[in-house]
Amino acid sequence: MATTVQRSKGLYYGWIIAFSSLVIMWITNGITLAGLTVFDEEILNFLGGESGGDGLRGALKFRDLITLFASGLMAPFVGAIADRVGVRPLMIIGFLLLSAGNFFYSKIATLNDIYLIHLVLATSLACSGLVINVMLVSKWFVAKRGVALGITVAGTSLGNAALPQLNAWLVAEFGRRTAFAYTSIIPLLLIPLVLFVVREKPEDMGLVALGADESDAESAPSLTGMSYRDALGTRSFWILASIAMLTFYSILALLSHLFLHMREQGFEPQVAASGLTVLFLLGLGGKLMSGVLADVLGRRVVFV
C-alpha cells in the first residue's frame, strides 16, 4: 500500500526538528566539552592535595583523549544502529549516560575514576551528539539542508559559550561536588523533548522532506539518500573525516586549556570562563553564516 503524504501547511515541522537538535547539541556538547573545563582547577587542587595539582594536568587531560577517541570509534557502530532502530532511543540512552557521568563526577576520588567516567561520557556523545543529530535533521531536508544543519551545529557553540558561565557560577556558589550534582539534572530535561517533539522522519507525520515534493522540484537539488553503512565505504567520507580530525585537533586543544591558562594569568574564574564564551560565540556566527552561504554558493565553494 502506498504511503500517503501531504504538504506541510504553515511552519514546516522540520524546522522544529532542527531547533530541537540545536537544544540537544547545546546540552550534550556544552556539558562534556567547554563546560567541563571550568572544573579543572578545583579537580586538580583536590587530586594534588598540598601540591595543588602540579604535574597532574597532563594526566587529567588524558580524559579528553578517552572521550573523543572512544566516541569516534563508537560513532560508526552507533550510526549503523540508528539506521536500524532510529535515533530517538539512542538519544535517550545518551541523556541518561550523560546525567550519570556528571553525577559520578561529584563522587570522584582518583584519576582512574575520572577515566571510567569519560568512557561513559564518550558513549553518551556517540548516542546523542553530532552524528546522530545530523542524521536526524538530514532526513527532513533536501532544500535548505545547509541552513537546517547550520542551525543544528550552532547548538555546539551556544552550549560551549553558555555552560562555562553557568558552571563557574555553580562552583562559586555551591562548590565542585554540588555543582556536578546539579549539572547531572540538565540532560534529563531533554528526555521529554525527544519523547513528545522529535520525530524520526517526515513520513511519520504524513509529510515529505522539504524540497522533495513536486512543488519544490524545480528549485530543489536532486539528491538521493545514503545509509550510514554505505557512506563508510566511500573515499569522500574518509577524506572529510580526516579534515575534521585535523581541524578539531587545533580547536579542542585551545578549548581544553584556555580556562586554566587564563587562571594562571590572574583572571578570576568567571572572567576565565568568559574567554570560552567569546571563542564560541564567534564560532556560532561562523556556523550560521556558513550554512546560509552553503545554500547560496554551494557546499564545495564554502568549504574551500
Number of C-alpha atoms within 10 A of each C-alpha: 3 4 7 9 14 12 14 16 7 6 8 15 19 25 18 16 23 28 19 22 30 24 21 29 26 24 28 27 23 22 26 23 21 30 26 19 24 29 22 19 18 17 24 20 15 17 19 15 11 9 12 15 18 13 11 16 16 9 11 18 15 14 19 19 13 19 24 19 14 19 23 17 13 16 21 17 14 21 21 16 16 22 14 9 11 18 24 21 14 19 24 22 15 26 28 17 25 30 25 20 25 27 21 17 21 17 14 16 12 11 17 12 13 19 20 16 23 26 21 22 28 29 24 27 29 26 29 28 26 21 19 22 24 17 19 24 26 18 18 28 24 22 20 19 22 22 21 28 25 24 25 28 26 26 27 27 27 22 27 32 27 23 26 29 22 16 25 25 17 18 18 12 11 12 14 22 20 16 23 24 19 16 23 24 17 16 21 18 13 19 18 11 15 20 12 8 12 19 21 18 20 20 16 10 13 13 21 22 22 22 21 20 15 9 10 13 12 9 10 17 13 11 10 7 10 9 12 18 14 11 14 14 10 10 10 11 12 13 11 10 12 11 11 11 12 10 11 12 11 10 11 14 11 14 19 20 16 20 26 20 13 17 16 11 9 11 14 13 21 18 16 23 30 19 17 26 22 15 17 22 18 12 18 22 13 14 22 19 15 19 24 21 17 19 15 13 11 13 15 8 10 15 9 5
